[in-house]
Amino acid sequence: MHMYIMSLTVNWAIFMYRTMDSRGPDLVPGYKEAPLSTALFFISFIFFVSLFIMNLFVGVIITAFNKER
């Protein structure tokens, strides 16, 4: 569910910060204790998903343009 919301690029930073602050069940969130790899995963996911969706959008536009021509 979280990856779907992140792929929409709406409030994805909230999920990133919550994941980075989580420590485990029944534990208080620990701020600034998460590894940098967690942030890099979220940023790379947004980057690649955005590129993929942009490529699909551009592909549809080019196909429609060629069909009309």
C-alpha positions as CSV (number, residue, x, y, z in Angstrom):
1,M,0.0,0.0,0.0
2,H,2.8,2.4,0.9
3,M,4.6,1.8,-2.4
4,Y,1.4,2.6,-4.3
5,I,0.9,5.9,-2.5
6,M,4.6,6.7,-3.1
7,S,4.2,6.0,-6.8
8,L,1.5,8.7,-6.9
9,T,4.2,11.0,-5.4
10,V,1.7,12.5,-3.0
11,N,3.1,13.0,0.5
12,W,5.8,10.4,-0.1
13,A,8.1,12.2,2.3
14,I,5.8,11.4,5.3
15,F,6.1,7.7,4.6
16,M,9.9,8.0,4.3
17,Y,10.2,9.9,7.6
18,R,7.9,7.4,9.4
19,T,9.9,4.5,8.1
20,M,13.2,6.1,9.0
21,D,12.0,6.8,12.5
22,S,10.5,3.3,13.2
23,R,12.4,1.0,15.4
24,G,10.1,-2.0,15.9
25,P,6.9,-3.1,17.4
26,D,6.1,-1.7,20.9
27,L,9.1,0.8,20.7
28,V,9.1,4.5,20.7
29,P,10.2,6.1,17.4
30,G,13.9,6.9,17.5
31,Y,14.7,10.1,15.6
32,K,17.8,10.2,13.4
33,E,18.7,6.6,14.1
34,A,17.9,5.2,10.6
35,P,20.6,4.3,8.1
36,L,21.1,6.5,5.1
37,S,20.2,3.5,2.9
38,T,16.6,3.8,3.8
39,A,16.4,7.4,2.5
40,L,18.3,6.4,-0.6
41,F,15.8,3.6,-1.3
42,F,12.9,5.9,-1.1
43,I,14.5,8.6,-3.2
44,S,15.6,6.1,-5.9
45,F,12.1,4.5,-5.9
46,I,10.5,7.9,-6.5
47,F,13.1,8.7,-9.2
48,F,12.6,5.4,-11.1
49,V,8.9,5.3,-10.8
50,S,8.6,8.9,-12.0
51,L,10.8,8.1,-15.0
52,F,8.7,5.0,-15.8
53,I,5.4,6.9,-15.6
54,M,6.8,9.8,-17.6
55,N,8.0,7.4,-20.3
56,L,4.6,5.8,-20.5
57,F,3.0,9.2,-20.8
58,V,5.4,10.4,-23.5
59,G,4.9,7.1,-25.3
60,V,1.1,7.5,-25.4
61,I,1.4,11.1,-26.7
62,I,3.9,10.1,-29.4
63,T,1.7,7.2,-30.5
64,A,-1.4,9.4,-30.6
65,F,0.5,12.0,-32.6
66,N,1.8,9.5,-35.1
67,K,-1.7,8.0,-35.5
68,E,-3.2,11.4,-36.2
69,R,-0.5,12.2,-38.7
